Amino acid sequence: MFTKFKQAAQCLMEPVHIVLAALYTVLATVLLVVLVRLLFALLFPFMYLGSRTGYDSVVSRFPVCFLIGGVAVVSFFAAQRGLPFGPGTLRILAGTVFWLFALYTVISAYHAASEVPPRFDQYEATIASRWPDRWYARHMKRPLNAIYIRRMVVNSLVTIPAAAAVIIPGTLSPYSAVFFLLALVVTGVAQESVDHSDMHNNLFARHHLRGGVRSVFWLTNRYLRLILNPVCLRIPHFYRAQHLYIHHVENNGTRDIQTTVHYDRTSFFDFARYALTLGLSWSFAIDVYRYLHGRGNFRQCRLLIVGLVCWFGALGLIALHNPAAALYFFALRFFSGLGIAQSVYFWHALADPNDPDNIYTNTINLVPYELGTLETAELHVLHHKRSSIHFTRLITIDHEMHEHWCKRSVLSLSIVTADPGLFLKALLVRRFDVIADFIVHAEGMKKEELMSLIEYRTRPIKERKRSSLYRHLDRLCARIAAACLIPGRLPSVPASPT
């Protein structure tokens, strides 16, 4: 009797779950994809004028100065209550155009100031040309770690004023909301790389230091983890607990709380549920705590709880002064599940359903077309095999190393042409030919064989029987999502041979 009741409840709850997940995915896409693209479209005229008039060249020569000046202007007006440029349509329009120009200056200067050489053998010269990068490099056990200092500096210059502009007015201004959203988007990849490398490589290791230098490194470490990361909406201790102590222990296997192997990666309904699951996990960490507690990792449980208490405590304090700002920060964190799901799909969507715990067949590498000793790559499989390996070892590949991966059935995508958005779009509309074109160095395999292998690796480890109506609605929603929600255009379907 209880079993039948449980089955009936599950049958009833599944449609509700799908509807909520689909709604979540649509709202997240509107906020974090459609809105962001519209905002960048407003900056296109300034991009055109900047390149045609030489303004971009001037900004690139003095990026930090323009960044500081631009942020000061953008923040000042964004932090004003009401209409920052006064009443009147003409004043509002002229002031907004001026503000957008300053915002474009910030974004342009940020990219120039945070630029990193494409090859790690150029890092040393870049570090030596910058301060305080070269000071940190002199004292670091691994001097190349100083390449991340500039990213921390410029991310701080953008995100901290942007967050302050949201909080200070006591209400949520459209200007401050736009500034902070674009600040998150522009700095997101760089901040992720700093946080990720710090977790794996302990960028500011202090065991070999003494005196004042040791104190500076300790303060830098605390600043990154407890101030800059939270300002970028990264909950203290969460990413470390989830990523190091779960994802890199289970490696996208069946026990990984963010694993893809239980989902059909060509299903929109499954992707939506996956995105919602990650949004909840990244916001409340209940599954992270349950996993760590079940494994007896009580130290990480305590750190996770401390981080969550500090995070929600900070949101509570902000809410006392500016409830809309606290809700805005929480919403951006919650809806980030969409981007995280897309990223995880890109790295782990192709997994052998009959061997789901095999790192070699549930993870992909990014490699160049031409293999050389210093070619830029992203060796994600090696990263999972040896999570503490230095980041410089993960961005270089040679022929011998590539042969090692090929013998173990690793699929490698082109680091130049593979695009996470197009990859997800191709998955949802089952365009395995597009994904096959992303894959390089699959020697000895015809394209049809490669497409069959890709399709096989998108299957869940346990396929559930679905009604024809369910499958039809799923495919329809997948086509709509691919056409309307995911940017980019897939190539035309190749003509069938006659």
N, C-alpha and C positions, 0 to 999 in steps of 0.2 A: 504493500500500500504506500509506504513512504517513498519507495523507488519510483512508483508511477507519479506520485505527487511532485517529486523532484524533477522528473523528466518533463512533466506538463509545465512546471514553473520555468524550466530552461527554454522550452519551446516558446513560451510567452515572452520571456525577457530578451531573447535574441533579436527580434525585430526592433524592440525598444533600444537595445544597445546599438544596433546598426544605424537607426535614425539619429540617435544622439551623436554617434561617431561621425556620421556624414555631415551633420550640422556643425560640429566642431571643426571638421576639415574645411568646410566652406568658409566659416567665419575666420579661421586662421589664415586661409588663403587671401581673403579680402583685406585683412588687416596687414599681413606681412608680405604679401606678394603684389596684389593689385594696387593697393594704396601706395606702396613704396614705388612701384613703377610709374604711377601717375605723378608722384612728387618729383621723381627724377626727370620726368618729361617736362615739368615746369622749368628745369634747369638747362634743358637742351639749348635754348637761345644763348645763354651765357657760355655754354661749351663751344658753340659755333663762333661767337664773337671772341672768346678767349684764344682760340687757336688762330683765328684770322688776324687779330690785332697784335699778337705777340704777348698778350697779358699772361698767358700760361707759362711762357718762357721766363718772364720776370718772376712769377711766383715760384717756379722750380729752382731759380737761382737763390732765393732767400725764403725757403719754405717755412722755417720755424717762425720767422718774423711775421709773415703773412698769416700763419696759423694762429698765432697769439692775437694779432690785431683783429682777424676775422671772427674768432671766437668771442672776443670782448664785445664786438658790435652785435653779433647774433644773440648772445646771451643777454645783453642789456635789454634789448627790445622784447625778447621772448619772456623775460621775467616780469614784464609790466602787467599790471591789472588792466582789464578792459581793452580798449583800443590803444595800442602803443604809439600810433602815429596821429592820434587825435581824431575827432569826428570829421565827417565829410568824405564823400566817395572818392574824390580826386586825391585827397591826402592819404587815404587808406590804400588806394591803388599804387600811388607813387612810393609810399613808404614800404609796401609789400614787395614791390619790384626791387627797391634798394636792399631790402632784407634778404631776398632770394639771391641777389648778387653777392652779398656778404657770405651767405650760406654756401654758394658755389665756390667762393674763395677758400672757405674752410675745407671743403672736400678736396679741392684741387691741391691745396697746400699740404693736407694730410697725406695724400698719396705720394707726393714728392718727398715729404719728410720721413715717411716710414718705409721708403723703398729699400728692398733687400736684393743683393745681387743674385742672379739665377743659379750661380755655381758656388759651392762652398769654398773652393780654393780662392775665391775673391773676397771672402768674409774678412780675412785678416786686414787687408788694405782698407776696407770700409770701416772697420772698427777703429783703426788707427787714425782715421780722418775725422772722427766724431768724439765729442765730449758730452757726457761722462763715460761713454762706452770704453774708451781706452784706459780710463782709470780703473774701471771694474776688471777689464781684461788683465791688467797687471797683477791683480790679486786673486784671480780665479784659477782654480786647479785646471779647468778646461777653458782657456781664454776665448775660444770661439763662442762660448755661451753668452758673451757680451753682445752678440748680435741682437739679442732680445731687448736690450736696455732701451734703445731708441723707440721700439714699439711701445714699451711701457710708458715712456715719457710722453709721446704724442697721443697715446690713448687717454692718458690722464688729462692732458690739455683739452681734449674734446669732451670726454664723457662726464667728468666731474662738473664743469660748468653747465653742461646740458641737463644733468640731474638736478643741479641747484636751481636752474631756471624753471623746472617743472614744480619744484617744492615751494620755493620762496613766495610766489604770489598769493598762495592760499586757495587759489582756484586753478583749474587746468586751462591754460591758454592754448588756442590752436597753434600758435607759433612755438610755444615750448614743447607741445606734444610732437610736432613735426621735427623740431630740432633733435629731441632725444631719440625718436624713432630712427631718423637717418644716422644719428651718431652711433646707435647700436649696430645698424646695418653696415656702415662703413668700417667700423673698428672690429666687427665681430670675428672675422677670420683671423686677424692679427692677435686678438685677445685669446682666442681659442688656442692658437699655436703657442703663445707664451704660457698659458695655464697648463696645457697638455705637456709641453716640454719640461716645465717645472716639476710636474708630478713624476715624470719618468726619469729625468736626469738631475733633479735637485739643483737647479740653476745657481742657487746662492748657498751652496755647501760651505760650512764655516769651520769644519773640524781641523783644517790646516792653518787657520788664521788666528791672530792674537790682537789684543788691544782694541784701539778705536776702529780699525778696519773690520774686525769681527763684529763690532756693534753696528756698523753701517750695513753690513751684509744681513745681520739679523733684522734690522729695521726694514730693509728692502724686502726681505722675505715676508715679513708680517704685513707690510704695505700691500704687496701684490695679493696675498691670500685673504686678507681681512678687510681691505679698503677698496682697492681697485676692482677686484673681482665682484664684490657685492654691488658696487656702483654700476657694473656692467650686467647686473641681475644674475650673477652666479652665486648660488647659496654657498656660504662657507662650509668646507669639508664635504659637501655633497658629491661633487664631481670626483674627488679623490676616492671616496668610499665606493661609489658606483662603478667608476672606470677601472681603478687599480685592483680593488678587492673583489670585484664580481666579473666585469667584462673580461679582464685579462687573466682571470682564473678559469672561467668557463669558455672563453674564446668563441662566442656565438654558438655554443653547443646547446644541448637540450635544457640545461639548468641555468643558462644565462637569462637574467630577467629582461634583457633587451634583445633576445634572440629573434631571428627572422624565420627559423626553421619550422615553426608551428603554423606559419601563414602561407597562403597561396599568394605569391608575389605578383601575379597577374590580376588579382582581384581588387577592385576598388573598395569593396566592403571590408576586406581584410586589411588593406592599407589604412583605411579610415579608423578602424578599431585599433590598429597598431599605433597610429599617431595619437589617438586619444589616450591610450595606455601610457605612452611616453610623456604626454602632457601632464597626466596625473602623477606619474612617478617623479618627474622633474620639479613638480610643485609641492608634493607632500612626502615623497620618499618612503611610503609605507612598505612597498615591496622591497626596497633596499634594506630597510631596518629588519624586515622579516628574514631576508636571506642571511644577513650578517649575524643576527641573533641565533638563527638555526645552525650556523656553522661555529658558534661559540666565539665569534670575534667581537667581544664586548667592548674592547677599546674603541674600535671604529663605530660601534653603536653609540657610545658616549659622545664621541666627537660629532657624529651626525646629529644627535639630539641637540648638542650645544649650538651647532651651526643653524639648525632649524629654529631654535628659540631666538637666537640673535637675529635671524632673517625676519621672522614674523614679529619679533619685538620692534625691529626697526620700522617695519611697515605700520605697526600700531602707533608708534610715535609720530610718524609722518601723517597718519590719518587724523591725529589730534589737531594738526594744523591745516592739513590739506587732504581730506578724504579722497577726492578725485585723483590726486597724484598717487596715493597708495594703491587705489584700485587699478590705475593705469599700469603701474609697475607690475602688480600681480598678474594682470591680464597678459602683458607682454611675455612674462615668464611662462604662464600657463599655455598660451598658444604657440610657444616655441616648439612644442611637441611635433608640429608639422615639419619644420625644418630639420629637426633631429631625425625624424623618421625617414625623410628623404636622404639624409646623409648616411644613415645606417644601411638603407637599401642599396645605396651606391657601393658600399664596401662589402656588404654581406648578403645581398639578395640572391646570389648564385651559390647555392649550397646543395651538396649531394644528399638527397632525402634518405638514402640507405646507409649513409655514413656521416650523420650530421655533426659529430664531434671532431671531424677531421679538419684541422686548421687549413691544410693545403687546398681543400675543396669547398670550404665555406667562406673564403676570403679572397679578395682579388688584389693584384699589384697594379700600379700605374708605371709604365715604362715607355721610353721613347721608341721611335721607329728604328733608329740606328743606335746600336748598342756600343758604348765606349766606356773607358775607365772612369770618366768623370761626368757622364751624362746625367741630367737631372731625372730622378725617379721618385716614387713613393712606394717603398717596399713594405706594404702593410702586412704581408705574411710574415716577413722577418720580424716586424714589430710585435706580432703576436707570439712568435716563437721565443723571442728574447726581448721582453718588454723594457728592460733597463738599458738596452743598447743605445749608444749615443745617437742623436738625431742626424749627425753627419753621415753615419753609416746607412741611414735609411733613405738617403736621397741620391745615392750613387749606385750604379749597376754596371757589370761587365758581362762578357759572354759566358764565362764559367759559372757565375752566379745565376744567370738566366737559365742555363741548361739544368742547373740544380732544381729550379722551380718547375720547368717543363716536365722533367721526369716524374714529378709528383703531382701532375695534372692541375697545376695552378693556372688559372686564366688571368692573362695580363691585358689590361686596357691601355690604349694610347693616352699618355699624359697630355697630349696636345689636343686631341679631338674629343675624348670622352667627356661628356657633360652630365652632371647629376640630374638636371632637369629633364634633358632629352632621354636619359637612361630610364627615369621613372615613367615618362610619357610612353616610351617604347614598350616597357613592361606592361602597362595597363592596357594598351591596344594590341599586345602580343605581336609586336613587330620585332621578332627575333633576328631578322636580317639586319636591322639597324644596330642592334647590340653586337652582332657578329662583325659588323664593320668597325666597331670600336676596338675589338680584340685584335691584338697584333702578335706576331711570332707564334702563331698556332700551326707550326710546321707539320706537314703530313696529314692535315685535315681539310677536306673539302668544305665549302661553305654550308652545304646542306647538312653535313655531319655536325658542324659547329652549331648550327641553329637547333638541331635536335638535342645536342648536349645542353645548350642554354635553356631550352624549354624544360628539359628534365630537371635541371638545377633550380627551377623556380617553383617546383612542387613542394607542398608541405609534407612532413614526415608521416602524417596520418590524414589522408584525404577523406573528407566527409561527403556522404551522398547528399546531393542537393536537388531540389525540384527544378523542373525546366523553367518555371516562373522565376525562381531565385537566380538561376544562371542568366536568364534573359535580362533581368533588372540590373544585375551586377555588371554585365557587359555594356548595357546602355549607360549606366552611371560612369563606368570607366571611360567610355568614349567621350561623354560630356566633360568629365574632369580633364581628360587629356587635351580636349579642344579649347576649353574655356578657362581652366584654372591653372594650367601649367604652361609657363612661357616657352616660346621656341616653336619651331616648325620641323616636323619630321620630313625626310625626303620622300618623294613619291614612291608608291608601291611599284617595285620592278615588274615589267611586263612578263607575262608567262611565255615560255618558249613555245613556238608553234610547231 
